[in-house]
Amino acid sequence: GMGPTVNVNSTCGKEVISRFTSDLDTGASSTFYTDANGRELQKRVYNHRATWTPNMTVFEKVAGNFYPVNSRIVLRDGVPGTQLTVLTDSSQAGASLASGQLELMVHRRILVDDSRGVDEPLNETGVDGKGLIVQGTHYLQLSPIKSAAALHRPLAQEIMLPPLVMFTTAATTQVGQRSTLPVGGGSSNSSSLPKNIHLLTLQRVDFDPASHESKSRLVRFEHFFEVGEDEELS
């Protein structure tokens, strides 16, 4: 675990990062990519906003280049065709402040309001008054760009959506009345889904508590690869 990060008697806040440094050449503009809610990757460029005027000036050279990272942050070097992917198990902030470098903010505690509308400092002291302790894992992948999605897409699904095993007790007479089709996940078929298809929802509709039966099931599937990011799975 990481923390507590700041002595409560201190007058200076702290932000703790994990920095990954590589020899990948991502250019003077430090181009990198972050995911949008675990789906499409968004291109990020140091000190640049595609929808702003070309003469935009970023005064906060560090804070102004951090972006939300829900599940992964990516560097790409087009010459050798190599991709560096770091997956997270929780939402964090990420940046690339230099070529070939990634940063993920794993913890922060500030003692002064940052003037972003909350009107209070981010000073969570925890139950013991000493500050919060953060735990988590980063998953590092280095692979060819053309095959990177086949690695990081399934792994991200496993990290963010692990199996949730639940148990309950029931009378013998109730067991026979229950449907054999799973309520929240799994498969009623012995065959597997394609690697690029995710079973998003499997739930009972119009459930009758008295008979423990439902008239129908709601099933949702999703294709979780981007267009053109993999030769076979997109």
C-alpha positions, 0 to 999 in steps of 0.5 A: 500500500501507498500512504499516508502521504503527507504529515498532517502538520506539514504545510505542503501537499504531495502527489505520488506517481509511478513513472515508467521510462523507456527508449521509445521515441514518442517525439518532442510532443510526447504523444500518448494515448489514454482510454475513454471509459475503458473503450476507445483510445484518445490521442494526447499531445503534450501542451496541445488540445485539438479543439483549442486554438493553435496558440493555446498556452499551458501555464501548468506544465505538469498538471495541465498535461494529466488526463483521466486514465480509467483502464490503460495508458499507451505509448507508441513508437512507429519506427520499430512498431512497438507499443508500451501499455500500462493497465490499471485496476482503478481510475487514475490520472496519467501523463507523458511529460517526456518522450518515452515516458509515462506517469500515473498518479497513484496517490495525492493529498493537498492541503490547499484548495485547487480553485476547481470549484470544490472549495476545499482541499483534497485532504482525506485524513482517514479513520485514524487521522493520518491519511489514506492508504492506497493499494493497487496494481499496474500491469505492464505490456511491451509488444508490437503495435499490430498485436497490442490490442489482442493483449491489452483488450482481454486483460483489461476485461479480466482486471475490471470485470473479474468473476463474482462468485456468490452463494446462497442457501435454499430449501430442497423444494426451491432448488428444483424450481430455480432456473438453471440459466445463470442470472448475472453471467456465465454461459448456458452453452458449453462453447466459448464466445469469440475473443472479441465478444463480451457478455455484458448483461444476462439477467432475468426479466419479469421475475416472479418471486413466488415461482422463482421463474422469469418469462424472459431473459435480457442478454447484451453482447459487446464487441470491445475492440476498436475499428482497425486496431487488430487485423482479425479481432476488430 
